[in-house]
Amino acid sequence: MQFDVLILGAGIVGSACALECARAGMKVGIVEPNVPANGASAAGMGHIVVMDDSPAQLALSRYGRELWQQMRQALPATVEYEQCGTLWVAADEEEMQEVHAKQRTYASVGVETEILDAQALEHAEPQLRKGLAGGLRVPGDGVIYPPAAARFFLDEAIRLGATLLRGVLPVAAAQGRVKLQDGSGLSAGAIVIATGVNTSLVPWITVQPRKGHLVITDRYPGFVRHQLVELGYLKSAHKLTADSVAFNVQPRQTGQLLIGSSRQYSDAVPDVDAAILRRMLDRASEYLPRISELSAIRVWTGFRAATPDKLPLIGPTPDRSVFLAMGFEGLGITNAPGAARLVGDYLLGREPAIDRTPFLPGRALKQAEAMRA
């Protein structure tokens, strides 16, 4: 079978890439060996957030959030898009200094924010413990239900003529050819690998699975109003070896609460780790004392795909027929539309809206060579 572009992986990133290419009139094939959006896309929080951990990630996440906002009216109700805003919570005066620094960074790229003092924080989120120093509200951030969003992208791509090849496993991709496990093959002018933590098709890159836990509660409408994240989240999220937890609670449109977050490196099995789960819930209780009174109805885990420099791999590889869209760690949901647009820019020769240089996969070769040296 011959296509203009083959997308390997039907998670939210792969499905967004398929839709971008289908909208451009390309003949698109989507190869998915399992259930679409059943990996990291099904395990994530669905936080649409501008992150400022590096200039490149700031640019990409801001771009991704902007594209989500542009498509908001077209999204079905099942996606549960809710622009609740993010509230970065500062525990003390030292963290309030981080709030001011964060606001300056956001202001430099035109992201709206509001600094809250202790009194304003208590008014905004009465369930938070007393004595917190304040916070930073980012009203343009939002939340979605990722599996429904991925399914929407996939369905739209199929409606526009894309072909979903489900239940087939790609075992090699090179020179415009994808070899399948059954010995058959597919051809395309371009191949986009969007397989999350699975790097078997590109073994020269380093993507490390980072295990995370999530808990969802019964329905408690209004218990929290914003996506609540502690300022220390960034520190824990960027630890490259140690397991960590951080306060991160999301209000769902259903009235439920989604509680995170944890990161583990040494645990490669999907089973719930009772010790790390207890640490995560204890951390949530430090900020929301009454959260321990709520009933949880489900706990699950997932694996984030993390690169050594914490930036995704987007763009062409040394094999000019093969492109990557992977390694998004905890920002795959936010960055899916932006990554898809950048992939489309490459394939169609368009000028990109942001600098794509920091995300080029070629840097992974340099990282691998440095590790071997």
N, C-alpha and C positions, 0 to 999 in steps of 0.2 A: 504494500500500500504506500502511496506517495502523498506527502503532505508538504505544505509550505513550512510549517513549524510543528514539531512534536513537543508537548509538555509532559514531562515525566514527573508524576505526582499530582494528586487532586486534592491537596489540602488548600487552605485559604490562599496561600501565595501562588501555587500552581494554577488554581482556578481563576484567580485574578489575572494572571498572565494569559490564560486561555481566552478570557473575555476581552482583554485588551487587544489581542491579536485578531480575534473574530470580528470585533468592531471595525478593525482596519481592513476587513475583507479578505483576510488570509484563510487558507484551508488549514484548519487546526485539528490535530489529533491529541487526545489526552490519554495517557497510559497510567492506569491505577490498578495495582495488583490486589488491593484490599478494598475496604469501604471508603469512599471519598470522605475527606475531612475527619477521619477517625483517629488521627494521631495527635500531634501537638495542637491542632486546631480545635479538637474536641476537649482538650485538657486545660486550655488557657482561660484566663479571667475575662478577656474581651475588653480590656482597658484601652481606649483610644486616647493616647497621652503624648504630649510633647516632652521629650526627655533631653536634658542638657548636659549629659555626661561627657560629650565631646562635641566640637563644632560640626563634625560630619553627621553624628547621630541627631543633633539638634536640627540640622537642615532636613534630614530625611524624615524624621518623625513629625516635624512641622508640616512638611509637604504631604505626608500620609494623612495627617489629621485634616488638612485642608481638602483633600480629595474625598475623604469620608463625609465631610460636611456638604460638599457639592452634590454628592449622590444621595443625601439623606432622604429627600422626598421620594426617590425612586425605590427605596428599600421596602420590602414587605414588612408587615407588622411582626412577623415571626423573628425578625432580626433584633427586635426590642431595642432599637437605638434610643438612648436616653442621654441627653447632654446635661448630666448632673454636675459636671465640673470635678476637678481634683482639688483636694485640700491637703497640702503638705503640712504636717503637724510638727511644730517645734516644741520640744520638751523643756528647753531651758534657754537662757540668754545666749549661750554659745551657738545653739541651733538657730536662734533668731538672726544671728549674723549671717548664717547660711541662707536664711529666707531673703534677706536684703540682697545678697550676692546673686541668688537665683532670680530675683525680680529684675535686677539689672541685665542679666544675661537674656532673659525672655524679652525685655523691653528692646534690646538691641536688634531683635529680629521681628518686632511688631506683635509679639504674643501678649494678649491682655492678661493682667494679673491684678490681684488686690491683696495687700498685706493686712492681716487681722491681728489685733492685739489680743491679750488674754480674754478680755470681756467680749470682744466681737467673736472670738473663737467659741466661747461658751454659748453665745446666742445662736451661732450658726449650727453647732452640733452639741446639744445639751447632754448627750449621753457620754461625751468624753469626760475623763476624770478631771477634777478640779486641779488648779495649780499649773497647768500647761502654759507655756510662755506666749503662744500665738501660732500663726501659720500663714501660708501663702495659698490663696485661692486662684485656680486657673479655670475660669468659667467655660472656656471653649472645649475642654476635654469631655469625653463621654464614655459610655459603655455600650457594648453590643453582646449578642449571643453568637459566638463565633461559628458554631456548626451551621446555623441557619444562614449566616452571611456567606460562608463558603458555598453552601448549596445554591444560594441565589446566583453567585458568580458563575458557578458551573452550569446551572439551568439556562442562564442567559446566553452563555457561550454556545451551548447545544442548540438553543433556539435560533441562533445566528448561523448555524451550520457546522459547528464543531462536532467531532466524533469522539465519544467516550469509549475507550477500549478497556473494559474492566475485567479483572481477573487474570491479566497477563503480566508476567514479571520480566522487566528488562534486565539483562545481565551484562550488557556492554553498550556503549554509546560513543561513536567516533566517526569522523569523516561523513557526516550526514546519514549515518546508518545506525539503527537501534536493533540489536540482536535480542530476541526473546528466549525465555527458558526452554520453550518447546522447539527451538531451532529455527523458527521462522524469523522474519525481519521486517522492519519498517524503514522507509526512507523519507528524508525531509531536507529542505534547504537549511533549516536551523533546528537545533535540539536544545530545549531549556530544561535543565535538571533542577527540580524543586522538591527534593525528596527528604527534606528535614534533616534528621540526625543520621540517616542512612547515606553513607559516603562510598558505598561499594562501587559505584560507577565512576567515582573520581577519588581514588585512594590516595592521591597526592595532596589532598587538602586535609586540614585538621579541624574537625568539628566535634566538640566534646558534649556528650549528653549530660544535662544538668537536671536531676530529678527534682520535682516539686510536688507539694501536696496542696489540695484545696478541700475546703469543707463548705457545704451549703446547708443553710438552716431552713426551718419551717418559715411560714410567712409572718413577718412582723413589720407591716407597713410603717414607714416614717421613723424607724429606729435610728437610722442614719440617713443623711440627705446627699452627701457627696461621696465620691471615692476617697477614702481616707488612707493616707500613706504617711508613715513616719519619715522624718528627714534622714534618719539613719538607714533607710532602705537602700539608698545608693551605695553606701559603704558595704552593706552585706551583699548586695547584688554583684559587686565587682570583685569580691574575694574569689581568687582563681583556684584555690585548693580546699579551704576550710568549709565545712558545712555551716549554714547560717539560717536564721529566721528573721523576719521583720514584720511589723504591724502593717497590714494591708487589707482593708475591708471595703467591699463594694456593695452598694444597694442595687438590687435587681428590680426590674419593672414589675415583677410578680409579688414584690413585698419581701422576698427572701434576701438573705445576706450571703455573700460569697466571701469566705475568710481565707486569706493567705498570710504570708507566703514563706516558702522554704526553698533552700537550694542545697543539693547534695551532689557530690562528685564520685564518691566511692561506692555508691549503691546503684547497681545496674538492673535491679529487678523491680517490676512495677508494684510489688506488694506495699501496703501501707506500713510505714515505719512508726511504731507506736511512740517511741521516744522523741523523734523529731516532730511528730504531730503534737505531742503534749507541749513541747517547747514553743511551737507556733501558736497554739491556743493560749498558753500562759502569756505570751507576748501580746496577743490581742486583748487579753483581760487587763493588762497593765494600762492600756489606753481606754478601753471600754469596759469598765468593771462589771456591768450588768450583762455583758455578752455571755458570761458563764451560765446565766439563767435560761438561755435560749436553747431550743431543741434542734439538734443537727439531724438531718435526714440522709445525708450521703457524704462519704469521703472518697476521694480518688487521687491518683497520681498521674503525672505526665513527664515528658522529657523535653527540655528546651535544647535547641541546637546552638551551642556557643562556640565562637571562634576565639583564638588567643588574644586578639586585639579588640574584641567585643563589637566589631562591626560586621555586617553581613557581607556576603560574597554575591555581587550582582554584576553581570556582564560577561564578555567573551573570555574564553580560556585560550591556551596556546593552539588548540584545535579550533580554528575559526568557525567551525560549524556548531560548536558546543558552547552553550551559555549556562551560567549558574544563577540561581535565585534561592539562596539558602544561607543558614548560619545567623538567623535573626534573634536568637536567644529569646528573651521575653517580650520582644517587640514585633513579632511576626504579624500579629493582628493589626496593629497600628500601621505598620510599614507595607502591608500587602498591596494596597493600591499604588503607592509610590514606587515600589519595586517593579510592579507590573508596567507602570508607565515608563520607567527607565529601560526595561527590557524591550518594550515596544519602540522606544526611541532608537535603540541600537538596530533593531531589525528593519525599521522603516527609514533610517537615516535622518531622523528628526533631531532638532536641537533640544537638549534636555533643559528642564526648568531649574535644576540644581546641579552642582558639580558632582559628577559621578566617579571621579578619580579615586576617592578614598575607598570605594567599594569594589574596585577591580579585583578579580580573582587572582591575577598574576602575583599579588603580594603573598598569597598562600604558598607559592613555589619558593619565594625568598625565605619565608618563615620555615618551611621544611628544610631548605638547604642550611639555614642557620642552626637548626636543631641537630642536623647530621654532623655539622662541623663541631 
